[in-house]
């Protein structure tokens, strides 16, 4: 059975405000998607999360986003490609300083929120993200949705690509994520999340929002850090995966 990586969004605070239980999640996940200051996070938070991740042997990923602190990076934005590429590289570089200071490195890149969903189909924005990654480090793996334009263009550019699935998000019949504005887009029932995690890890399939079985083959499984009870849920998912014979380990 193919090993599965567990990733979560971390460092999603700003100043005195904190959203995610970074220490708790870092005791469970194998990869940390660290906010780089554009949708959440700040210099002190990035440094703290990188130090904690390095201590625990968790891989550090740059979670790049549109410049949208007020909207948590979840609002649609139109950013010129050259500007977006520069901002992606900027975010990776900023996180890289703190990763290196902690004795680690940025091991991969993953878009966040509106940017993540946009680059599934938008070739121009996807190409801009790829250009930004290449500008920062031409060997960085890119984590994204299977079949997305982002992963297709990243692979063409020679970047390693890693597919991911979401245990706590609903899927359309086409394998894309159901928009958060729709009812049932986020799955909060712990048993349902655990069951979906097992399904994705063992069969590479999941039941869509409309009730159809669809293929979502992924090397990494995302658990959102801002979900209520996220740490306990992540721990239950990992324990059930391992008890079922699934090896949990980082991809990077």
Secondary structure in CASP SS format (residue, H / E / C, confidence):
PFRMAT SS
TARGET T0000
AUTHOR 0000-0000-0000
METHOD secondary structure of the structure
MODEL  1
X C 1.00
X C 1.00
X C 1.00
X E 1.00
X E 1.00
X E 1.00
X E 1.00
X E 1.00
X E 1.00
X E 1.00
X C 1.00
X C 1.00
X C 1.00
X E 1.00
X C 1.00
X C 1.00
X E 1.00
X C 1.00
X C 1.00
X C 1.00
X C 1.00
X H 1.00
X H 1.00
X H 1.00
X H 1.00
X H 1.00
X C 1.00
X C 1.00
X C 1.00
X C 1.00
X E 1.00
X E 1.00
X E 1.00
X E 1.00
X E 1.00
X C 1.00
X C 1.00
X C 1.00
X C 1.00
X C 1.00
X C 1.00
X C 1.00
X H 1.00
X H 1.00
X H 1.00
X H 1.00
X H 1.00
X H 1.00
X H 1.00
X H 1.00
X H 1.00
X H 1.00
X H 1.00
X H 1.00
X H 1.00
X H 1.00
X C 1.00
X C 1.00
X E 1.00
X E 1.00
X E 1.00
X E 1.00
X E 1.00
X E 1.00
X C 1.00
X C 1.00
X C 1.00
X C 1.00
X C 1.00
X C 1.00
X C 1.00
X C 1.00
X C 1.00
X C 1.00
X C 1.00
X C 1.00
X C 1.00
X C 1.00
X C 1.00
X C 1.00
X H 1.00
X H 1.00
X H 1.00
X H 1.00
X H 1.00
X H 1.00
X H 1.00
X H 1.00
X H 1.00
X H 1.00
X H 1.00
X H 1.00
X H 1.00
X H 1.00
X H 1.00
X H 1.00
X H 1.00
X H 1.00
X H 1.00
X H 1.00
X H 1.00
X C 1.00
X C 1.00
X C 1.00
X C 1.00
X E 1.00
X E 1.00
X E 1.00
X E 1.00
X E 1.00
X E 1.00
X C 1.00
X H 1.00
X H 1.00
X H 1.00
X H 1.00
X H 1.00
X H 1.00
X C 1.00
X C 1.00
X C 1.00
X C 1.00
X H 1.00
X H 1.00
X H 1.00
X H 1.00
X H 1.00
X H 1.00
X H 1.00
X H 1.00
X H 1.00
X H 1.00
X H 1.00
X H 1.00
X H 1.00
X H 1.00
X C 1.00
X C 1.00
X C 1.00
X C 1.00
X E 1.00
X E 1.00
X E 1.00
X E 1.00
X E 1.00
X C 1.00
X C 1.00
X C 1.00
X H 1.00
X H 1.00
X H 1.00
X H 1.00
X H 1.00
X H 1.00
X H 1.00
X H 1.00
X C 1.00
X C 1.00
X C 1.00
X C 1.00
X E 1.00
X E 1.00
X E 1.00
X E 1.00
X E 1.00
X E 1.00
X C 1.00
X C 1.00
X E 1.00
X C 1.00
X E 1.00
X C 1.00
X C 1.00
X C 1.00
X C 1.00
X C 1.00
X E 1.00
X C 1.00
X C 1.00
X C 1.00
X C 1.00
X C 1.00
X C 1.00
X C 1.00
X C 1.00
X E 1.00
X C 1.00
X C 1.00
X C 1.00
X H 1.00
X H 1.00
X H 1.00
X H 1.00
X H 1.00
X H 1.00
X H 1.00
X H 1.00
X H 1.00
X H 1.00
X H 1.00
X H 1.00
X H 1.00
X H 1.00
X C 1.00
X E 1.00
X E 1.00
X E 1.00
X C 1.00
X C 1.00
X C 1.00
X C 1.00
X C 1.00
X E 1.00
X E 1.00
X E 1.00
X C 1.00
X C 1.00
X C 1.00
X C 1.00
X E 1.00
X E 1.00
X E 1.00
X C 1.00
X C 1.00
X C 1.00
X C 1.00
X C 1.00
X C 1.00
X C 1.00
X H 1.00
X H 1.00
X H 1.00
X H 1.00
X H 1.00
X H 1.00
X H 1.00
X H 1.00
X H 1.00
X H 1.00
X H 1.00
X H 1.00
X H 1.00
X H 1.00
X C 1.00
X C 1.00
X C 1.00
X C 1.00
X E 1.00
X C 1.00
X C 1.00
X C 1.00
X C 1.00
END
